[in-house]
């Protein structure tokens, strides 16, 4: 299970798989619950990269 913590880490991952997305876009997607994420405690955001890959419609490693 591949996970990253925080929006900045997700931005870096998306850039690395040639799918750049800005932080404001990610926050808007989170606000509308259109991107998979987990918030286990206040101030902690986790993104499961396998779920992100599925959400993007591809299997990137």
Secondary structure, DSSP 8 states (H G I E B T S, - for coil): --EEESHHHHHHHHHHTT----HHHHHHHHHTT-S--B--STT--EEEHHHHHHHHTS---
